[in-house]
Amino acid sequence: MDTDTLTGERTDSRAPARGRRAGRRFGAWCAGLLFAGVSVIVGCRVADSDGITPVPQLLAFLPWLLVPTGAGLLLTLLARWWTGAVWGVALLGLLAWFIEPYGKTGEPAGPPVAEVRVLTSNVEFGQGTSSLIAAVGREKPDILFVQECEYTCDAALRRELAADYPHRRAVEGGGSEGSVILSRFPLEAGPGVPATMGMPGAVADVRGHAVRLQLAHPMPPLPDQVGLWRDELDALRDVAAEDTGTPTVLAGDFNASQDHAAFRRILDTGLRDAARLAGADRTPSWPSRTAPTLGVQIDHVLVSEDFAAHRARFLDLADTDHRALVVDLTLHGGE
């Protein structure tokens, strides 16, 4: 104890030191809590699992886990908690590793036989239909995949686009259940995928070459529907794997990113993400109101190794929470 020379009162000179130690302990505790939360998500990624709620929902935003990890690492340095600093650096390293694009790349074999432009768009219960029709007029895709195209959307597409897109396959429905494939190329019926929301399929005749088309729109990973979300993504994987000898385009709103194990299993069948091939991997497509600053890429065009992708663009459409994706593809045939 010391005596204040002005007041004569006795003071405790150790109080500031105790305050600093308490502050460091608090900082270390905060850092530990941040690291523990991030570790659960990263641990599931390491284990190639989507886990249970809230892991699937948070995995979609895996790159953004760099923020709490960086904040925790700063707290460990201020707290002089060196074990925690090692923990934080390890998490940063794992996150950096997993942020890298996933899946195969490579040039297709054989000469080019056709150029194909594909557009996919979720029009949010049909609300973005008018904006989509305008975008189709500008972009002039050859094949169009439309999700959440309910009855009024379906009628508008028939009315406005039938002349340019005379071939169609659809699952009619209200709300989010309706989906449509429109094509300049002739279409034959495909089996599609039975699911909660429409996922029609078709086989297109592209300059004399058969190309499988499959629209993707599994249920989102809502807290009480993670199992259904996983099952419907697995059904898409089965479709992708059942015929690897025919050129394939699998496109739509997957409600999943490359950070979800169920989506990576689709890529593991040999399909490639066209946006990645064109240098636009991890470009956010949802939610459109915060993209591209904040968001996740859940709208994809996946193609078999028969295709090269030259350009991928994400379009901002009015009245929908998804950005449309347009990709320019080249189909290559056998020698």
C-alpha positions in Angstrom: 0.0 0.0 0.0 1.1 3.6 -0.7 0.2 7.0 0.7 -1.1 9.8 -1.5 1.2 12.8 -0.6 -1.6 15.3 -1.3 -4.5 13.8 0.5 -2.7 11.5 2.9 -5.0 8.7 1.9 -3.6 5.2 1.4 -3.8 3.8 -2.1 -3.3 0.4 -3.7 -0.6 0.7 -6.4 -1.4 -2.8 -7.6 -4.9 -1.9 -8.8 -3.9 -0.8 -12.4 -2.0 -4.1 -12.8 -5.0 -6.1 -11.7 -7.2 -4.2 -14.1 -4.9 -4.9 -17.0 -4.8 -8.6 -16.1 -8.6 -8.7 -15.9 -8.8 -7.0 -19.2 -6.5 -9.5 -20.8 -8.5 -12.4 -19.3 -11.7 -10.9 -20.7 -10.1 -10.5 -24.2 -8.8 -14.0 -24.1 -12.2 -15.3 -23.2 -13.8 -13.4 -26.0 -11.2 -14.7 -28.5 -11.8 -18.2 -27.3 -15.5 -18.0 -27.8 -15.0 -16.6 -31.3 -12.5 -19.4 -32.2 -14.7 -22.1 -30.7 -17.6 -21.0 -32.9 -15.5 -20.8 -36.0 -13.8 -24.2 -35.2 -17.2 -25.9 -35.2 -17.9 -24.7 -38.8 -14.3 -25.4 -40.0 -14.3 -28.8 -38.3 -17.4 -29.8 -40.3 -15.7 -28.6 -43.5 -12.6 -30.6 -42.6 -14.8 -33.7 -42.0 -16.5 -33.1 -45.4 -19.9 -32.9 -43.6 -22.7 -30.3 -43.5 -23.5 -31.1 -39.9 -26.7 -29.9 -38.3 -28.3 -26.5 -37.9 -26.8 -23.9 -37.7 -23.8 -25.4 -39.5 -25.2 -25.7 -43.0 -26.5 -22.2 -42.9 -23.2 -20.7 -41.7 -21.1 -22.8 -44.1 -22.7 -20.9 -47.0 -20.8 -17.8 -45.7 -17.5 -19.6 -44.9 -15.3 -16.9 -46.4 -16.8 -14.3 -44.0 -15.6 -16.4 -41.1 -12.3 -14.6 -41.7 -13.8 -11.6 -39.9 -14.4 -13.2 -36.5 -11.2 -15.2 -36.8 -9.2 -12.0 -37.5 -10.9 -10.2 -34.6 -10.2 -13.1 -32.3 -6.5 -13.2 -33.3 -6.2 -9.4 -32.6 -7.7 -10.0 -29.1 -5.2 -12.8 -28.4 -2.3 -10.5 -29.2 -3.7 -7.8 -27.0 -4.3 -10.3 -24.2 -0.8 -11.9 -24.8 -2.5 -15.3 -25.1 0.0 -17.1 -27.3 -1.7 -20.4 -27.3 -4.8 -18.7 -28.6 -2.8 -16.9 -31.2 -1.6 -20.3 -32.6 -5.2 -21.4 -32.6 -6.2 -18.3 -34.5 -3.4 -18.7 -37.1 -4.4 -22.3 -37.7 -8.0 -21.3 -38.3 -6.9 -18.6 -40.7 -4.8 -21.1 -42.6 -7.7 -23.6 -42.9 -10.1 -20.9 -44.0 -7.7 -19.7 -46.7 -7.3 -23.3 -47.9 -11.0 -23.9 -48.2 -11.7 -20.6 -49.8 -9.8 -21.9 -52.9 -12.1 -23.1 -55.7 -13.2 -26.7 -55.5 -13.6 -29.2 -58.4 -11.9 -30.2 -61.6 -10.9 -28.0 -64.4 -9.3 -28.7 -67.8 -9.8 -28.2 -71.5 -12.4 -30.4 -73.3 -11.2 -32.9 -75.9 -12.3 -32.8 -79.5 -13.1 -29.9 -81.8 -15.7 -27.2 -81.0 -19.1 -28.1 -82.5 -21.5 -25.5 -81.1 -21.6 -22.2 -79.1 -24.3 -22.2 -76.4 -25.4 -19.3 -74.1 -27.2 -20.3 -71.0 -29.1 -18.1 -68.6 -30.5 -19.2 -65.2 -32.7 -17.1 -63.0 -34.7 -17.5 -59.8 -37.5 -14.9 -60.2 -38.7 -15.1 -56.6 -42.3 -16.3 -56.8 -42.6 -14.8 -60.3 -42.0 -11.2 -59.1 -38.9 -10.7 -61.3 -40.5 -12.0 -64.5 -40.7 -8.7 -66.3 -37.1 -7.9 -65.5 -36.1 -11.4 -66.7 -37.9 -11.0 -70.0 -36.1 -7.7 -70.6 -32.7 -9.4 -69.8 -33.5 -12.2 -72.1 -34.1 -9.7 -74.9 -30.7 -8.1 -74.2 -28.7 -11.3 -73.6 -30.3 -13.6 -76.1 -29.5 -16.9 -74.4 -30.0 -20.2 -76.3 -31.3 -22.0 -73.2 -33.1 -20.5 -70.3 -33.6 -22.1 -66.8 -36.2 -20.3 -64.7 -37.0 -21.1 -61.0 -40.0 -20.0 -58.9 -41.9 -19.4 -62.1 -45.5 -19.7 -60.9 -48.6 -19.5 -63.1 -48.5 -15.8 -64.0 -44.7 -16.1 -64.8 -45.3 -19.1 -66.9 -48.1 -17.3 -68.8 -45.9 -14.3 -69.4 -43.0 -16.4 -70.7 -45.4 -18.2 -73.1 -46.8 -14.9 -74.3 -43.5 -12.9 -74.6 -40.9 -15.6 -75.5 -42.6 -18.4 -77.3 -41.6 -17.1 -80.8 -37.9 -17.1 -79.9 -38.0 -20.1 -77.6 -40.5 -22.6 -79.1 -39.3 -25.6 -77.1 -40.0 -25.9 -73.4 -40.2 -28.3 -70.5 -41.9 -27.2 -67.3 -43.2 -28.3 -63.9 -46.2 -26.0 -63.3 -47.0 -24.8 -59.8 -47.7 -21.9 -57.6 -45.4 -20.0 -55.4 -41.9 -21.4 -55.6 -42.9 -24.8 -57.1 -43.0 -23.8 -60.8 -39.9 -24.2 -63.0 -39.4 -23.9 -66.7 -36.7 -24.8 -69.3 -36.9 -22.8 -72.5 -34.8 -23.5 -75.5 -34.0 -22.4 -79.1 -32.9 -26.0 -79.7 -35.4 -28.9 -80.0 -36.1 -30.7 -76.7 -37.1 -34.2 -75.9 -38.7 -35.0 -72.5 -36.3 -36.0 -69.8 -37.1 -37.7 -66.5 -36.5 -34.7 -64.3 -36.1 -35.0 -60.5 -39.1 -35.4 -58.3 -38.8 -32.9 -55.5 -40.7 -30.3 -53.4 -40.1 -27.7 -56.0 -40.1 -28.3 -59.8 -36.9 -29.7 -61.3 -37.7 -30.6 -64.9 -35.3 -32.3 -67.3 -34.9 -32.5 -71.0 -32.5 -33.6 -73.8 -31.6 -30.9 -76.3 -30.6 -31.4 -79.9 -27.7 -28.9 -80.1 -26.5 -28.9 -83.8 -27.1 -32.6 -84.0 -25.5 -33.4 -80.6 -27.6 -34.6 -77.6 -27.2 -32.5 -74.5 -28.8 -33.4 -71.2 -30.5 -30.5 -69.4 -31.5 -30.6 -65.8 -32.9 -27.7 -63.8 -31.8 -27.5 -60.2 -34.0 -26.1 -57.4 -33.7 -28.2 -54.2 -35.2 -27.0 -50.9 -33.1 -24.4 -49.0 -31.5 -25.7 -45.8 -34.1 -24.2 -43.4 -33.5 -25.2 -39.8 -36.2 -27.9 -39.8 -35.5 -29.1 -43.4 -31.8 -29.8 -43.6 -32.5 -33.5 -44.2 -34.8 -32.7 -47.1 -32.3 -30.2 -48.6 -29.6 -32.9 -48.4 -31.8 -35.6 -50.0 -32.8 -33.4 -52.9 -29.2 -32.4 -53.6 -28.3 -36.1 -53.5 -31.0 -36.7 -56.0 -29.3 -34.2 -58.3 -26.0 -35.9 -57.8 -27.6 -39.2 -58.8 -28.9 -37.7 -62.0 -25.5 -36.2 -62.8 -23.8 -39.6 -62.2 -26.2 -41.8 -64.1 -24.9 -40.8 -67.6 -21.4 -39.4 -67.7 -21.1 -40.1 -71.4 -23.6 -37.5 -72.6 -22.8 -33.8 -72.5 -24.7 -32.3 -69.6 -25.8 -28.9 -68.3 -27.2 -28.8 -64.7 -28.3 -25.3 -63.9 -30.4 -23.3 -61.4 -30.7 -22.3 -57.8 -28.9 -25.0 -55.9 -29.4 -23.3 -52.5 -25.8 -24.5 -51.8 -22.3 -23.3 -52.4 -19.0 -25.1 -52.8 -18.6 -25.0 -49.1 -21.4 -27.5 -48.7 -20.5 -31.2 -48.8 -23.7 -32.1 -50.6 -22.9 -29.7 -53.4 -19.3 -30.9 -53.7 -20.6 -34.4 -54.2 -22.3 -33.2 -57.3 -19.1 -31.7 -58.6 -17.4 -35.0 -57.7 -19.4 -36.7 -60.5 -17.2 -34.9 -62.9 -19.2 -31.7 -63.5 -17.5 -28.4 -63.5 -18.8 -25.0 -62.3 -18.9 -22.8 -65.4 -18.5 -19.6 -63.3 -15.2 -21.0 -62.0 -14.0 -22.0 -65.4 -14.7 -18.4 -66.6 -13.0 -16.8 -63.6 -16.1 -15.8 -61.7 -16.0 -18.3 -58.8 -17.4 -17.1 -55.5 -19.2 -14.2 -57.1 -22.3 -13.6 -54.9 -25.7 -14.3 -56.5 -27.8 -14.2 -53.3 -29.2 -12.1 -51.6 -29.2 -9.7 -54.5 -29.9 -6.8 -52.2 -26.5 -6.9 -50.6 -24.5 -8.5 -53.5 -21.8 -8.2 -54.6 -20.6 -6.7 -51.3 -22.1 -9.4 -49.1 -23.6 -12.7 -50.3 -22.9 -16.2 -51.5 -22.9 -17.9 -54.9 -25.8 -20.5 -54.8 -26.9 -20.1 -58.4 -24.8 -22.2 -60.7 -24.4 -23.6 -64.2 -22.6 -26.9 -64.0 -21.3 -28.6 -67.1 -19.7 -31.8 -68.1 -16.1 -32.0 -69.4 -17.5 -31.6 -73.0 -17.9 -27.9 -72.4 -15.5 -24.9 -72.2 -16.8 -21.8 -70.5 -15.5 -18.4 -71.8 -17.5 -15.8 -69.9 -19.8 -15.7 -66.9 -21.8 -12.7 -65.8 -24.2 -12.1 -62.9 -27.1 -9.8 -63.8 -29.0 -7.6 -61.3 -32.7 -8.0 -61.9 -35.5 -6.0 -60.3 -38.0 -7.6 -57.9 -36.1 -10.8 -57.1 -33.6 -11.8 -54.4 -31.3 -13.6 -56.8 -29.0 -12.4 -59.5 -29.3 -14.1 -62.9 -26.3 -15.9 -64.2 -25.3 -15.9 -67.9 -22.5 -18.2 -69.2 -21.1 -18.6 -72.7 -20.2 -22.2 -73.4 -18.6 -24.1 -76.3 -19.6 -27.7 -76.8 -16.8 -29.9 -78.0 -17.4 -33.2 -79.9 -15.4 -36.3 -80.5 -12.6 -36.5 -83.0 
